[in-house]
Amino acid sequence: MPNKPAFRAFNKRKKEYLSKNTTDDNAKHKALIDVLLKLHLESQELGEEEAVSEIVSFIVAGHETVSLSATWALFLIGHHPDVQEKVHQELDKVFAEDNDIYATEADLNQLVYLNSVLMESIRIYTTVPFFGREAHEDIIICGHTIPKGASCFVASYFLHKDENVFPDPEKFDPDRFSPENSTKIPEGAFVPFSAGQRNCIGKSYAWMELKTILSYILRNYTIESLDSKDKIVPEMKIELSPSTPIRLRIRPRKISNF
């Protein structure tokens, strides 16, 4: 059963909904809790326990993957001062001199180069290295038959190292994901959040969280990786974890006036 604090929060929101009808059908952006609450109250499709479980999973399941993705990104950025300098320039342009201001959605949407950096980081170190699917019909791949009902795993970690799509795949090159180059990547060749109707429900949330974390850190600090890529070996478990703790040297940076 989901934890008691989560149930209390859900029931508190339910009382607000029933007394004031606080969920606005015309709202452009709805909180996940409101969407699930509406589904729970207005149909028989979702029980209370299921709704709370979805909310808890949405928050908790993404914690480890987001923190690992941020760690791998900082590790790579710390090895590439030229990339880091471009990120700093973009951040300085968007946020000017106010490095403590909260990043808005509009701010994050302007961080085009940081977006490319994160995409390339996740390509090299795919935090969720594989995902499962069930075959709904017999499928023949390279002469091998995968029978209907079989459980299959897509190894996205290796898919993202396909040199036919990503030449010199171990090279950290954010320009692969520049606006003009990303359109050249074949559909299905880059699937860090899985793909299809059952792709990661938290994709947008995780991406916004990642950009918020990285933008704040790099607005205020320079990063230097202290360990070589040969020493930090990715271990493929449920998530892609570093073999040893990643060490970074973090220094405050000065912002020049515009």
C-alpha positions as CSV (number, residue, x, y, z in Angstrom):
1,M,0.0,0.0,0.0
2,P,1.3,3.5,-0.8
3,N,2.7,5.5,2.2
4,K,0.4,7.3,4.6
5,P,1.7,10.8,3.8
6,A,0.9,10.3,0.2
7,F,-2.6,9.2,1.1
8,R,-3.1,12.2,3.3
9,A,-2.0,14.6,0.6
10,F,-4.3,12.9,-1.9
11,N,-7.3,13.0,0.4
12,K,-6.6,16.7,1.2
13,R,-6.6,17.5,-2.5
14,K,-9.8,15.4,-2.9
15,K,-11.6,17.5,-0.3
16,E,-10.5,20.7,-2.0
17,Y,-11.7,19.4,-5.3
18,L,-15.1,18.3,-3.9
19,S,-15.7,21.5,-2.0
20,K,-14.4,24.1,-4.5
21,N,-14.0,22.1,-7.8
22,T,-10.5,23.5,-8.0
23,T,-9.6,21.5,-11.1
24,D,-10.1,23.7,-14.1
25,D,-10.9,21.8,-17.3
26,N,-9.7,24.8,-19.3
27,A,-6.3,25.0,-17.6
28,K,-3.4,24.9,-20.0
29,H,-1.2,22.9,-17.5
30,K,-2.7,20.6,-14.9
31,A,-0.9,19.0,-12.0
32,L,-0.6,15.2,-12.2
33,I,-2.5,14.8,-9.0
34,D,-5.5,16.8,-10.5
35,V,-5.6,14.7,-13.6
36,L,-5.6,11.4,-11.6
37,L,-8.0,12.8,-9.1
38,K,-10.5,13.8,-11.8
39,L,-10.1,10.3,-13.3
40,H,-10.6,8.7,-9.9
41,L,-13.7,10.7,-9.0
42,E,-15.5,10.8,-12.4
43,S,-15.0,7.2,-13.6
44,Q,-14.5,3.7,-12.3
45,E,-11.2,3.4,-14.2
46,L,-8.8,4.3,-11.3
47,G,-9.1,3.4,-7.6
48,E,-7.7,5.6,-4.8
49,E,-4.8,3.3,-4.1
50,E,-3.9,3.1,-7.8
51,A,-4.0,6.8,-8.1
52,V,-1.7,7.4,-5.1
53,S,0.6,4.6,-6.3
54,E,0.9,6.4,-9.7
55,I,1.8,9.7,-8.0
56,V,4.4,8.1,-5.7
57,S,6.0,6.1,-8.6
58,F,6.1,9.2,-10.7
59,I,8.1,11.1,-8.1
60,V,10.2,8.4,-6.6
61,A,11.1,6.3,-9.7
62,G,12.5,9.4,-11.4
63,H,14.7,10.4,-8.6
64,E,17.6,8.0,-9.2
65,T,17.5,8.2,-12.9
66,V,17.6,12.0,-12.9
67,S,20.4,12.2,-10.4
68,L,22.4,9.7,-12.4
69,S,21.8,11.5,-15.6
70,A,22.9,14.8,-14.0
71,T,26.0,13.1,-12.6
72,W,27.1,11.6,-16.0
73,A,26.4,14.9,-17.7
74,L,28.6,16.8,-15.2
75,F,31.3,14.1,-15.6
76,L,31.4,14.7,-19.4
77,I,31.2,18.4,-19.1
78,G,34.1,18.4,-16.7
79,H,36.2,16.6,-19.3
80,H,35.4,19.1,-22.1
81,P,36.2,22.7,-21.2
82,D,35.3,23.9,-24.7
83,V,31.7,22.5,-24.3
84,Q,31.5,23.9,-20.8
85,E,32.5,27.4,-22.1
86,K,29.7,27.3,-24.7
87,V,27.2,26.3,-22.0
88,H,28.4,29.2,-19.8
89,Q,28.0,31.6,-22.6
90,E,24.4,30.5,-23.3
91,L,23.5,30.6,-19.6
92,D,25.0,34.1,-19.2
93,K,23.0,35.3,-22.2
94,V,19.7,33.9,-20.9
95,F,20.1,34.7,-17.2
96,A,22.3,37.8,-17.5
97,E,23.8,38.7,-14.1
98,D,21.1,37.2,-11.9
99,N,22.4,33.7,-11.2
100,D,20.1,33.1,-8.3
101,I,16.9,33.6,-10.2
102,Y,14.6,30.6,-10.6
103,A,14.6,29.2,-14.1
104,T,11.2,29.5,-15.8
105,E,9.9,27.2,-18.5
106,A,10.6,30.0,-21.0
107,D,14.2,30.3,-19.8
108,L,14.7,26.5,-20.1
109,N,13.3,26.5,-23.6
110,Q,16.0,29.0,-24.6
111,L,18.8,26.7,-23.5
112,V,19.3,25.0,-26.9
113,Y,22.9,24.1,-26.5
114,L,22.5,22.8,-23.0
115,N,19.7,20.6,-24.4
116,S,22.1,19.2,-27.0
117,V,24.7,18.6,-24.3
118,L,22.2,16.6,-22.2
119,M,21.0,14.6,-25.2
120,E,24.6,13.6,-26.1
121,S,25.4,12.8,-22.5
122,I,22.4,10.5,-22.3
123,R,23.3,8.9,-25.6
124,I,26.8,8.0,-24.3
125,Y,25.6,7.1,-20.8
126,T,22.0,5.9,-21.2
127,T,20.7,6.0,-17.7
128,V,18.1,3.4,-18.3
129,P,20.1,1.0,-20.5
130,F,17.3,-1.3,-21.6
131,F,13.5,-1.6,-21.5
132,G,11.1,-4.4,-21.9
133,R,8.3,-5.2,-24.3
134,E,6.0,-8.1,-25.1
135,A,5.6,-9.4,-28.6
136,H,2.0,-9.1,-29.7
137,E,2.6,-11.3,-32.8
138,D,5.3,-13.5,-34.2
139,I,8.2,-11.4,-35.4
140,I,11.1,-12.5,-37.6
141,I,14.4,-10.6,-37.0
142,C,17.5,-11.6,-38.9
143,G,16.1,-15.0,-39.5
144,H,15.2,-15.6,-35.9
145,T,11.5,-15.9,-34.9
146,I,10.3,-14.2,-31.8
147,P,7.0,-15.8,-30.9
148,K,3.9,-14.0,-29.8
149,G,3.9,-13.4,-26.1
150,A,7.6,-13.5,-25.7
151,S,9.3,-11.0,-23.4
152,C,11.8,-8.9,-25.2
153,F,14.4,-6.4,-24.1
154,V,15.6,-3.4,-26.2
155,A,19.2,-2.6,-25.2
156,S,19.1,1.1,-25.8
157,Y,22.6,1.6,-24.4
158,F,24.0,-0.4,-27.4
159,L,21.5,1.0,-29.8
160,H,22.9,4.5,-29.0
161,K,26.4,3.3,-29.9
162,D,25.5,2.4,-33.5
163,E,28.3,3.9,-35.6
164,N,26.1,3.9,-38.7
165,V,23.9,6.5,-37.0
166,F,26.4,8.1,-34.6
167,P,29.9,8.0,-36.2
168,D,32.7,7.7,-33.6
169,P,30.1,6.8,-31.0
170,E,32.4,7.2,-27.9
171,K,33.2,10.8,-28.8
172,F,31.3,13.4,-26.8
173,D,29.9,15.7,-29.5
174,P,26.8,17.7,-28.5
175,D,26.5,19.1,-32.1
176,R,25.0,15.7,-33.1
177,F,21.8,17.0,-31.4
178,S,21.9,20.6,-32.7
179,P,18.5,21.6,-34.2
180,E,19.8,21.2,-37.7
181,N,21.5,17.8,-37.0
182,S,18.9,16.1,-34.8
183,T,16.4,15.9,-37.6
184,K,18.8,13.6,-39.4
185,I,18.7,10.9,-36.7
186,P,16.4,8.1,-37.8
187,E,13.2,7.5,-35.9
188,G,13.8,4.9,-33.2
189,A,17.6,5.3,-33.2
190,F,17.6,7.4,-30.1
191,V,15.2,6.2,-27.4
192,P,16.5,7.2,-23.9
193,F,13.0,7.2,-22.5
194,S,11.9,4.1,-24.5
195,A,9.4,4.5,-27.3
196,G,5.8,4.0,-28.4
197,Q,2.6,4.3,-26.4
198,R,4.4,2.9,-23.3
199,N,7.3,5.3,-23.2
200,C,8.4,6.9,-20.0
201,I,5.5,8.8,-18.4
202,G,7.9,11.1,-16.6
203,K,9.9,12.1,-19.7
204,S,8.9,15.8,-19.7
205,Y,9.2,16.1,-16.0
206,A,12.6,14.5,-15.9
207,W,13.9,16.6,-18.8
208,M,12.7,19.9,-17.2
209,E,14.3,18.8,-13.9
210,L,17.6,17.9,-15.5
211,K,17.8,21.3,-17.3
212,T,16.9,23.1,-14.1
213,I,19.6,21.3,-12.1
214,L,22.3,21.7,-14.7
215,S,21.5,25.3,-15.5
216,Y,21.7,26.3,-11.9
217,I,25.0,24.5,-11.2
218,L,26.7,25.7,-14.3
219,R,25.4,29.3,-13.9
220,N,27.4,29.5,-10.7
221,Y,30.3,27.0,-11.0
222,T,32.9,25.6,-13.2
223,I,33.3,21.8,-13.2
224,E,36.5,19.8,-13.5
225,S,36.4,16.0,-13.7
226,L,39.2,14.4,-11.6
227,D,39.0,10.9,-12.9
228,S,39.6,9.6,-16.4
229,K,36.9,7.9,-18.5
230,D,38.9,4.7,-18.3
231,K,38.6,4.7,-14.5
232,I,34.9,5.4,-14.3
233,V,33.3,2.3,-15.9
234,P,29.6,2.3,-16.4
235,E,27.9,-0.7,-14.8
236,M,24.7,-1.9,-16.4
237,K,22.1,-2.7,-13.7
238,I,18.6,-1.4,-13.6
239,E,20.2,2.0,-14.1
240,L,23.6,2.7,-15.6
241,S,25.7,3.5,-12.6
242,P,29.4,4.5,-12.3
243,S,31.7,1.7,-11.0
244,T,33.2,4.1,-8.5
245,P,32.0,7.5,-7.1
246,I,32.6,10.3,-9.6
247,R,34.9,13.0,-8.3
248,L,34.4,16.6,-9.4
249,R,36.3,19.8,-8.6
250,I,33.8,22.6,-8.3
251,R,34.8,26.2,-8.4
252,P,32.7,29.4,-8.2
253,R,32.7,31.3,-11.4
254,K,32.6,35.1,-12.0
255,I,30.1,36.5,-14.4
256,S,31.2,39.3,-16.7
257,N,28.8,42.3,-17.0
258,F,26.8,42.7,-20.2
